[in-house]
Amino acid sequence: LVFKGVAGSPGVAIGQSIVMFPPADFDSVPERSSSDIDADLKLFDGAIDSVRVDIRRVGERLSSQLRPEEQALFDVYIGMLDDKALAGEVQDKIRAGSCAQTALKHVIKDYASHFEMMSDSYLRERAVDIKDLGRRILSYLQEREVVDQSYPDKTVLVSDELTPTMLGEVPRENLVGLVSIKGSGSSHVAILARAMGIPTVMGLVDVPLTKLDQREMVVDGYNGDILISPSDELKDHYSAVLNEDRELDEDLKSIIDLPCETLDGHRVHAWVNTGLMADVVRSLDHGAEGVGLYRTEVPFMINERFPSEYEQMLYYREQLEAFAPNQVTMRTLDIGGDKSLPYFPIDEENPFLGWRGIRVTLDHPEI
């Protein structure tokens, strides 16, 4: 079987597919009544306590990097978990007869839809906070069903919508390819995959996700194809491509230290585009002489909130120190269009030509 998608990161991988589902997904929560109201209330209270501990731990870990007003956000989160707020409404629904997961789903969806309909942009963005809190609670409610996943030596990770955190769950030495049913070549995962050198295919249509688990698979990151249960002939073909890629890498390593100069003596600068420290390591290994474009938006895109001024300083210092004394060119934050931030939604009719890039920076210098 061959499915056509979009090339997310170049290269070829041959391995065994492992399908990963989100740890907490409200769409998969069924409508169920409670068979033991007291037990459901106890289960929910335990999940709330665990999330409180998690939020406090994150707040303490980031305390040295945040201003007091930013630190206060964690107190707001904890306040939402109070019996008189979100948690109290869930408890009321459980007492009315719903199981804990079903009650939580309805309350979170109600809260989020109310915020999403507000005219004030700041309040609309709070819907993201509500959903995040809800998923954290749900993951603890579902914890009894979680099993440890083991990954084969050559894992092709497959998901409906891959996230950066999913990549982090697979040991890097086991991960050879990525397949995401949703997404495009400009998604967060595609950016990470290119930086890590992992062949990736995105944006597949009509693929039976539930039937893809533990199948032999070829990921063709050059053409955007995946091949399921390939024939021996096809495997030999793609194995030859893999070997050619490795040989080309070895050939290029032999000329890394030579100057970038044409036969008639004209000097050319071999600069690289970067966004992550993974880019830097690979670039230095491949003989880059400096940075032609540092994409400042990448640390913003892989975060769940705006990086603080201190965190940004650390990101930029890493880049400058890695390439010193060579040139590093940085651009201002380029968000909007195909590079949206989940915590800073931009809604306009023509985002590719509208409010983005330098216009956002001029309107929001505090970022």
PyMOL commands that set and color helices and strands:
alter all, ss='L'
color gray80, all
select helices_A, chain A and resi 26-28+37-62+68-80+86-95+100-116+121-141+143-145+164-169+188-196+209-211+232-253+277-285+297-301+309-323+358-363
alter helices_A, ss='H'
color red, helices_A
select strands_A, chain A and resi 2-4+6-9+12-19+155-159+175-180+200-202+216-220+225-228+271-274+290-294+328-330
alter strands_A, ss='S'
color yellow, strands_A
deselect
rebuild
show_as cartoon
